[in-house]
Every structure is written in C-alpha cells, then in structure tokens.
C-alpha cells in the first residue's frame, strides 16, 4: 500500500513526502505508491527503472518493483545531494560506477578472452534474467 515506501523515502530524504495515508481507502493508498515513485524520479532514478503504481498495488509485476528498489538504492548512492549513510540494497556503487562483487578483469587480456563465451546475440536482457529469477525465487 506504499506506507512503508513513503517512510523509506522520508528516511532517506526527510520531509520529501508530506502526507502519508495509512487508512484503508484504495485510491489514497495508491497515492502513497505514486508519491514514492515521484520521489524516486526526482532523485534521479531512470524512468526505465521505475515501477508503476499498479505493478505494486495490484501485485501485477513484483519483479519490476524489486528492480525499482535496487535502482532507488543506486540513486541514493550516486546522487550527491543525498546525504544518507544508512544501509543500502544490492552492491555498493563505487566512485567510478563499478560495483563491488564482480571479478577483476585482467587488464592484459585480449578482448576475445574477456568476451569468451559471450559471442552472438544475448537472448535475454539483464532485467529479464533478474525478473525470471525473482519469479522462480532464485534471487
């Protein structure tokens, strides 16, 4: 219903969401979700990483919601105007934009060696792969 998301946004950016509805009227609860998504957009979450109110409220695409929360976490780390020092979701974004947890690439390796096994066109995008893992509870 977006109440927790509104509190999360206000923890990261105090006072960002002025009114949080905790009643039972569905249209007001949807406004909570919309307020969180609007706050994400304003703090720099790319439009393609945002989820819709319907995706969460109607539980139609929870995978997109999860991906949106990861994007929110990245925006918290990369937006210089946000001074949040609390916990984050996912890999920590490094100053150069490289995330922790990835294998180091040998700088002397050839491009062919670095791309070994990835020739041809990938059949799934990263988002589709993550979405599938979420659906099958592998993530």
PyMOL CGO cylinders between C-alpha atoms (Angstrom):
from pymol import cmd
from pymol.cgo import CYLINDER

trace = [
    CYLINDER, 0.00, 0.00, 0.00, 3.05, 2.27, -0.16, 0.3, 1, 1, 1, 1, 1, 1,
    CYLINDER, 3.05, 2.27, -0.16, 3.13, 3.30, 3.51, 0.3, 1, 1, 1, 1, 1, 1,
    CYLINDER, 3.13, 3.30, 3.51, 6.50, 1.64, 4.13, 0.3, 1, 1, 1, 1, 1, 1,
    CYLINDER, 6.50, 1.64, 4.13, 7.88, 3.09, 0.90, 0.3, 1, 1, 1, 1, 1, 1,
    CYLINDER, 7.88, 3.09, 0.90, 6.85, 6.59, 1.96, 0.3, 1, 1, 1, 1, 1, 1,
    CYLINDER, 6.85, 6.59, 1.96, 8.57, 6.15, 5.31, 0.3, 1, 1, 1, 1, 1, 1,
    CYLINDER, 8.57, 6.15, 5.31, 11.63, 4.81, 3.49, 0.3, 1, 1, 1, 1, 1, 1,
    CYLINDER, 11.63, 4.81, 3.49, 11.73, 7.88, 1.24, 0.3, 1, 1, 1, 1, 1, 1,
    CYLINDER, 11.73, 7.88, 1.24, 11.38, 10.18, 4.24, 0.3, 1, 1, 1, 1, 1, 1,
    CYLINDER, 11.38, 10.18, 4.24, 14.23, 8.35, 5.99, 0.3, 1, 1, 1, 1, 1, 1,
    CYLINDER, 14.23, 8.35, 5.99, 16.49, 8.97, 3.00, 0.3, 1, 1, 1, 1, 1, 1,
    CYLINDER, 16.49, 8.97, 3.00, 15.19, 12.49, 2.32, 0.3, 1, 1, 1, 1, 1, 1,
    CYLINDER, 15.19, 12.49, 2.32, 13.43, 13.83, 5.42, 0.3, 1, 1, 1, 1, 1, 1,
    CYLINDER, 13.43, 13.83, 5.42, 10.13, 15.54, 4.67, 0.3, 1, 1, 1, 1, 1, 1,
    CYLINDER, 10.13, 15.54, 4.67, 10.11, 14.52, 1.00, 0.3, 1, 1, 1, 1, 1, 1,
    CYLINDER, 10.11, 14.52, 1.00, 6.62, 13.00, 1.24, 0.3, 1, 1, 1, 1, 1, 1,
    CYLINDER, 6.62, 13.00, 1.24, 4.44, 15.36, 3.22, 0.3, 1, 1, 1, 1, 1, 1,
    CYLINDER, 4.44, 15.36, 3.22, 1.28, 13.26, 3.61, 0.3, 1, 1, 1, 1, 1, 1,
    CYLINDER, 1.28, 13.26, 3.61, 1.26, 9.50, 4.12, 0.3, 1, 1, 1, 1, 1, 1,
    CYLINDER, 1.26, 9.50, 4.12, -2.17, 7.86, 4.08, 0.3, 1, 1, 1, 1, 1, 1,
    CYLINDER, -2.17, 7.86, 4.08, -2.49, 4.95, 6.49, 0.3, 1, 1, 1, 1, 1, 1,
    CYLINDER, -2.49, 4.95, 6.49, -6.22, 4.33, 6.14, 0.3, 1, 1, 1, 1, 1, 1,
    CYLINDER, -6.22, 4.33, 6.14, -7.97, 1.75, 4.01, 0.3, 1, 1, 1, 1, 1, 1,
    CYLINDER, -7.97, 1.75, 4.01, -9.25, 3.72, 1.02, 0.3, 1, 1, 1, 1, 1, 1,
    CYLINDER, -9.25, 3.72, 1.02, -7.57, 2.16, -2.04, 0.3, 1, 1, 1, 1, 1, 1,
    CYLINDER, -7.57, 2.16, -2.04, -7.20, 5.37, -4.05, 0.3, 1, 1, 1, 1, 1, 1,
    CYLINDER, -7.20, 5.37, -4.05, -5.41, 7.05, -1.13, 0.3, 1, 1, 1, 1, 1, 1,
    CYLINDER, -5.41, 7.05, -1.13, -3.09, 4.06, -0.70, 0.3, 1, 1, 1, 1, 1, 1,
    CYLINDER, -3.09, 4.06, -0.70, -2.28, 4.23, -4.41, 0.3, 1, 1, 1, 1, 1, 1,
    CYLINDER, -2.28, 4.23, -4.41, -1.31, 7.86, -3.87, 0.3, 1, 1, 1, 1, 1, 1,
    CYLINDER, -1.31, 7.86, -3.87, 1.35, 6.64, -1.39, 0.3, 1, 1, 1, 1, 1, 1,
    CYLINDER, 1.35, 6.64, -1.39, 2.93, 4.48, -4.08, 0.3, 1, 1, 1, 1, 1, 1,
    CYLINDER, 2.93, 4.48, -4.08, 2.71, 7.32, -6.61, 0.3, 1, 1, 1, 1, 1, 1,
    CYLINDER, 2.71, 7.32, -6.61, 4.39, 9.68, -4.15, 0.3, 1, 1, 1, 1, 1, 1,
    CYLINDER, 4.39, 9.68, -4.15, 7.28, 7.24, -3.67, 0.3, 1, 1, 1, 1, 1, 1,
    CYLINDER, 7.28, 7.24, -3.67, 7.72, 6.78, -7.43, 0.3, 1, 1, 1, 1, 1, 1,
    CYLINDER, 7.72, 6.78, -7.43, 7.60, 10.56, -7.94, 0.3, 1, 1, 1, 1, 1, 1,
    CYLINDER, 7.60, 10.56, -7.94, 10.27, 10.97, -5.25, 0.3, 1, 1, 1, 1, 1, 1,
    CYLINDER, 10.27, 10.97, -5.25, 12.43, 8.36, -6.98, 0.3, 1, 1, 1, 1, 1, 1,
    CYLINDER, 12.43, 8.36, -6.98, 12.08, 10.19, -10.28, 0.3, 1, 1, 1, 1, 1, 1,
    CYLINDER, 12.08, 10.19, -10.28, 13.05, 13.49, -8.64, 0.3, 1, 1, 1, 1, 1, 1,
    CYLINDER, 13.05, 13.49, -8.64, 16.17, 11.98, -7.08, 0.3, 1, 1, 1, 1, 1, 1,
    CYLINDER, 16.17, 11.98, -7.08, 17.38, 10.67, -10.43, 0.3, 1, 1, 1, 1, 1, 1,
    CYLINDER, 17.38, 10.67, -10.43, 16.13, 7.11, -10.78, 0.3, 1, 1, 1, 1, 1, 1,
    CYLINDER, 16.13, 7.11, -10.78, 15.98, 6.49, -14.55, 0.3, 1, 1, 1, 1, 1, 1,
    CYLINDER, 15.98, 6.49, -14.55, 12.46, 6.34, -15.93, 0.3, 1, 1, 1, 1, 1, 1,
    CYLINDER, 12.46, 6.34, -15.93, 13.02, 2.82, -17.25, 0.3, 1, 1, 1, 1, 1, 1,
    CYLINDER, 13.02, 2.82, -17.25, 13.85, 1.59, -13.75, 0.3, 1, 1, 1, 1, 1, 1,
    CYLINDER, 13.85, 1.59, -13.75, 10.68, 2.92, -12.11, 0.3, 1, 1, 1, 1, 1, 1,
    CYLINDER, 10.68, 2.92, -12.11, 7.68, 0.72, -11.44, 0.3, 1, 1, 1, 1, 1, 1,
    CYLINDER, 7.68, 0.72, -11.44, 4.04, 1.64, -11.82, 0.3, 1, 1, 1, 1, 1, 1,
    CYLINDER, 4.04, 1.64, -11.82, 1.55, 2.06, -9.01, 0.3, 1, 1, 1, 1, 1, 1,
    CYLINDER, 1.55, 2.06, -9.01, -0.44, -0.80, -10.49, 0.3, 1, 1, 1, 1, 1, 1,
    CYLINDER, -0.44, -0.80, -10.49, 2.59, -3.12, -10.56, 0.3, 1, 1, 1, 1, 1, 1,
    CYLINDER, 2.59, -3.12, -10.56, 2.79, -2.92, -6.76, 0.3, 1, 1, 1, 1, 1, 1,
    CYLINDER, 2.79, -2.92, -6.76, -0.77, -2.22, -5.64, 0.3, 1, 1, 1, 1, 1, 1,
    CYLINDER, -0.77, -2.22, -5.64, -2.30, -4.93, -7.82, 0.3, 1, 1, 1, 1, 1, 1,
    CYLINDER, -2.30, -4.93, -7.82, 0.80, -7.13, -7.39, 0.3, 1, 1, 1, 1, 1, 1,
    CYLINDER, 0.80, -7.13, -7.39, 0.96, -7.50, -11.18, 0.3, 1, 1, 1, 1, 1, 1,
    CYLINDER, 0.96, -7.50, -11.18, 4.72, -7.20, -11.63, 0.3, 1, 1, 1, 1, 1, 1,
    CYLINDER, 4.72, -7.20, -11.63, 6.60, -7.58, -8.35, 0.3, 1, 1, 1, 1, 1, 1,
    CYLINDER, 6.60, -7.58, -8.35, 9.85, -8.21, -10.24, 0.3, 1, 1, 1, 1, 1, 1,
    CYLINDER, 9.85, -8.21, -10.24, 9.70, -4.68, -11.65, 0.3, 1, 1, 1, 1, 1, 1,
    CYLINDER, 9.70, -4.68, -11.65, 9.09, -3.35, -8.15, 0.3, 1, 1, 1, 1, 1, 1,
    CYLINDER, 9.09, -3.35, -8.15, 12.18, -5.19, -6.85, 0.3, 1, 1, 1, 1, 1, 1,
    CYLINDER, 12.18, -5.19, -6.85, 14.29, -3.83, -9.73, 0.3, 1, 1, 1, 1, 1, 1,
    CYLINDER, 14.29, -3.83, -9.73, 12.94, -0.36, -8.96, 0.3, 1, 1, 1, 1, 1, 1,
    CYLINDER, 12.94, -0.36, -8.96, 14.03, -0.67, -5.34, 0.3, 1, 1, 1, 1, 1, 1,
    CYLINDER, 14.03, -0.67, -5.34, 17.54, -1.63, -6.45, 0.3, 1, 1, 1, 1, 1, 1,
    CYLINDER, 17.54, -1.63, -6.45, 17.56, 1.44, -8.72, 0.3, 1, 1, 1, 1, 1, 1,
    CYLINDER, 17.56, 1.44, -8.72, 16.40, 3.56, -5.76, 0.3, 1, 1, 1, 1, 1, 1,
    CYLINDER, 16.40, 3.56, -5.76, 19.36, 2.24, -3.76, 0.3, 1, 1, 1, 1, 1, 1,
    CYLINDER, 19.36, 2.24, -3.76, 21.78, 3.11, -6.57, 0.3, 1, 1, 1, 1, 1, 1,
    CYLINDER, 21.78, 3.11, -6.57, 20.32, 6.62, -6.80, 0.3, 1, 1, 1, 1, 1, 1,
    CYLINDER, 20.32, 6.62, -6.80, 20.80, 7.11, -3.06, 0.3, 1, 1, 1, 1, 1, 1,
    CYLINDER, 20.80, 7.11, -3.06, 24.48, 6.31, -3.52, 0.3, 1, 1, 1, 1, 1, 1,
    CYLINDER, 24.48, 6.31, -3.52, 25.11, 8.36, -6.65, 0.3, 1, 1, 1, 1, 1, 1,
    CYLINDER, 25.11, 8.36, -6.65, 23.01, 11.49, -6.03, 0.3, 1, 1, 1, 1, 1, 1,
    CYLINDER, 23.01, 11.49, -6.03, 25.43, 13.96, -4.42, 0.3, 1, 1, 1, 1, 1, 1,
    CYLINDER, 25.43, 13.96, -4.42, 22.60, 15.97, -2.84, 0.3, 1, 1, 1, 1, 1, 1,
    CYLINDER, 22.60, 15.97, -2.84, 21.51, 12.98, -0.72, 0.3, 1, 1, 1, 1, 1, 1,
    CYLINDER, 21.51, 12.98, -0.72, 23.46, 12.56, 2.49, 0.3, 1, 1, 1, 1, 1, 1,
    CYLINDER, 23.46, 12.56, 2.49, 22.15, 9.15, 3.58, 0.3, 1, 1, 1, 1, 1, 1,
    CYLINDER, 22.15, 9.15, 3.58, 24.61, 6.96, 5.49, 0.3, 1, 1, 1, 1, 1, 1,
    CYLINDER, 24.61, 6.96, 5.49, 22.32, 4.05, 6.32, 0.3, 1, 1, 1, 1, 1, 1,
    CYLINDER, 22.32, 4.05, 6.32, 22.18, 0.57, 4.80, 0.3, 1, 1, 1, 1, 1, 1,
    CYLINDER, 22.18, 0.57, 4.80, 21.78, 0.05, 1.06, 0.3, 1, 1, 1, 1, 1, 1,
    CYLINDER, 21.78, 0.05, 1.06, 20.19, -2.63, -1.08, 0.3, 1, 1, 1, 1, 1, 1,
    CYLINDER, 20.19, -2.63, -1.08, 22.40, -4.53, -3.50, 0.3, 1, 1, 1, 1, 1, 1,
    CYLINDER, 22.40, -4.53, -3.50, 26.01, -3.99, -4.46, 0.3, 1, 1, 1, 1, 1, 1,
    CYLINDER, 26.01, -3.99, -4.46, 27.77, -0.84, -3.34, 0.3, 1, 1, 1, 1, 1, 1,
    CYLINDER, 27.77, -0.84, -3.34, 28.35, 1.58, -6.21, 0.3, 1, 1, 1, 1, 1, 1,
    CYLINDER, 28.35, 1.58, -6.21, 31.98, 2.65, -6.36, 0.3, 1, 1, 1, 1, 1, 1,
    CYLINDER, 31.98, 2.65, -6.36, 33.01, 6.22, -7.26, 0.3, 1, 1, 1, 1, 1, 1,
    CYLINDER, 33.01, 6.22, -7.26, 33.88, 5.15, -10.80, 0.3, 1, 1, 1, 1, 1, 1,
    CYLINDER, 33.88, 5.15, -10.80, 30.50, 3.47, -11.23, 0.3, 1, 1, 1, 1, 1, 1,
    CYLINDER, 30.50, 3.47, -11.23, 31.85, -0.07, -10.83, 0.3, 1, 1, 1, 1, 1, 1,
    CYLINDER, 31.85, -0.07, -10.83, 30.04, -2.26, -8.32, 0.3, 1, 1, 1, 1, 1, 1,
    CYLINDER, 30.04, -2.26, -8.32, 31.73, -4.49, -5.76, 0.3, 1, 1, 1, 1, 1, 1,
    CYLINDER, 31.73, -4.49, -5.76, 31.39, -8.22, -6.17, 0.3, 1, 1, 1, 1, 1, 1,
    CYLINDER, 31.39, -8.22, -6.17, 32.41, -8.51, -9.80, 0.3, 1, 1, 1, 1, 1, 1,
    CYLINDER, 32.41, -8.51, -9.80, 35.50, -10.44, -10.79, 0.3, 1, 1, 1, 1, 1, 1,
    CYLINDER, 35.50, -10.44, -10.79, 38.52, -8.36, -11.65, 0.3, 1, 1, 1, 1, 1, 1,
    CYLINDER, 38.52, -8.36, -11.65, 39.30, -8.38, -15.35, 0.3, 1, 1, 1, 1, 1, 1,
    CYLINDER, 39.30, -8.38, -15.35, 42.89, -8.96, -16.36, 0.3, 1, 1, 1, 1, 1, 1,
    CYLINDER, 42.89, -8.96, -16.36, 43.90, -5.65, -17.99, 0.3, 1, 1, 1, 1, 1, 1,
    CYLINDER, 43.90, -5.65, -17.99, 46.34, -7.57, -20.22, 0.3, 1, 1, 1, 1, 1, 1,
    CYLINDER, 46.34, -7.57, -20.22, 43.72, -9.98, -21.55, 0.3, 1, 1, 1, 1, 1, 1,
    CYLINDER, 43.72, -9.98, -21.55, 42.59, -9.64, -25.13, 0.3, 1, 1, 1, 1, 1, 1,
    CYLINDER, 42.59, -9.64, -25.13, 39.06, -8.56, -25.91, 0.3, 1, 1, 1, 1, 1, 1,
    CYLINDER, 39.06, -8.56, -25.91, 38.37, -12.05, -27.26, 0.3, 1, 1, 1, 1, 1, 1,
    CYLINDER, 38.37, -12.05, -27.26, 39.45, -13.59, -23.94, 0.3, 1, 1, 1, 1, 1, 1,
    CYLINDER, 39.45, -13.59, -23.94, 37.33, -11.14, -21.96, 0.3, 1, 1, 1, 1, 1, 1,
    CYLINDER, 37.33, -11.14, -21.96, 34.29, -11.91, -24.11, 0.3, 1, 1, 1, 1, 1, 1,
    CYLINDER, 34.29, -11.91, -24.11, 34.89, -15.65, -24.27, 0.3, 1, 1, 1, 1, 1, 1,
    CYLINDER, 34.89, -15.65, -24.27, 31.59, -17.43, -24.26, 0.3, 1, 1, 1, 1, 1, 1,
    CYLINDER, 31.59, -17.43, -24.26, 29.53, -14.34, -24.96, 0.3, 1, 1, 1, 1, 1, 1,
    CYLINDER, 29.53, -14.34, -24.96, 29.65, -14.36, -28.74, 0.3, 1, 1, 1, 1, 1, 1,
    CYLINDER, 29.65, -14.36, -28.74, 26.41, -13.97, -30.60, 0.3, 1, 1, 1, 1, 1, 1,
    CYLINDER, 26.41, -13.97, -30.60, 23.34, -12.08, -29.51, 0.3, 1, 1, 1, 1, 1, 1,
    CYLINDER, 23.34, -12.08, -29.51, 22.19, -12.44, -25.93, 0.3, 1, 1, 1, 1, 1, 1,
    CYLINDER, 22.19, -12.44, -25.93, 18.66, -13.77, -25.79, 0.3, 1, 1, 1, 1, 1, 1,
    CYLINDER, 18.66, -13.77, -25.79, 17.71, -12.11, -22.53, 0.3, 1, 1, 1, 1, 1, 1,
    CYLINDER, 17.71, -12.11, -22.53, 18.41, -8.68, -21.17, 0.3, 1, 1, 1, 1, 1, 1,
    CYLINDER, 18.41, -8.68, -21.17, 19.72, -8.37, -17.64, 0.3, 1, 1, 1, 1, 1, 1,
    CYLINDER, 19.72, -8.37, -17.64, 16.32, -7.18, -16.43, 0.3, 1, 1, 1, 1, 1, 1,
    CYLINDER, 16.32, -7.18, -16.43, 14.56, -10.15, -17.99, 0.3, 1, 1, 1, 1, 1, 1,
    CYLINDER, 14.56, -10.15, -17.99, 17.04, -12.53, -16.38, 0.3, 1, 1, 1, 1, 1, 1,
    CYLINDER, 17.04, -12.53, -16.38, 16.60, -10.96, -12.93, 0.3, 1, 1, 1, 1, 1, 1,
    CYLINDER, 16.60, -10.96, -12.93, 12.83, -10.85, -13.37, 0.3, 1, 1, 1, 1, 1, 1,
    CYLINDER, 12.83, -10.85, -13.37, 12.83, -14.58, -14.16, 0.3, 1, 1, 1, 1, 1, 1,
    CYLINDER, 12.83, -14.58, -14.16, 14.99, -15.37, -11.11, 0.3, 1, 1, 1, 1, 1, 1,
    CYLINDER, 14.99, -15.37, -11.11, 12.63, -13.38, -8.88, 0.3, 1, 1, 1, 1, 1, 1,
    CYLINDER, 12.63, -13.38, -8.88, 9.63, -15.26, -10.27, 0.3, 1, 1, 1, 1, 1, 1,
    CYLINDER, 9.63, -15.26, -10.27, 11.30, -18.62, -9.63, 0.3, 1, 1, 1, 1, 1, 1,
    CYLINDER, 11.30, -18.62, -9.63, 12.58, -17.45, -6.21, 0.3, 1, 1, 1, 1, 1, 1,
    CYLINDER, 12.58, -17.45, -6.21, 16.23, -17.99, -7.16, 0.3, 1, 1, 1, 1, 1, 1,
    CYLINDER, 16.23, -17.99, -7.16, 17.21, -14.43, -6.20, 0.3, 1, 1, 1, 1, 1, 1,
]
cmd.load_cgo(trace, "trace")
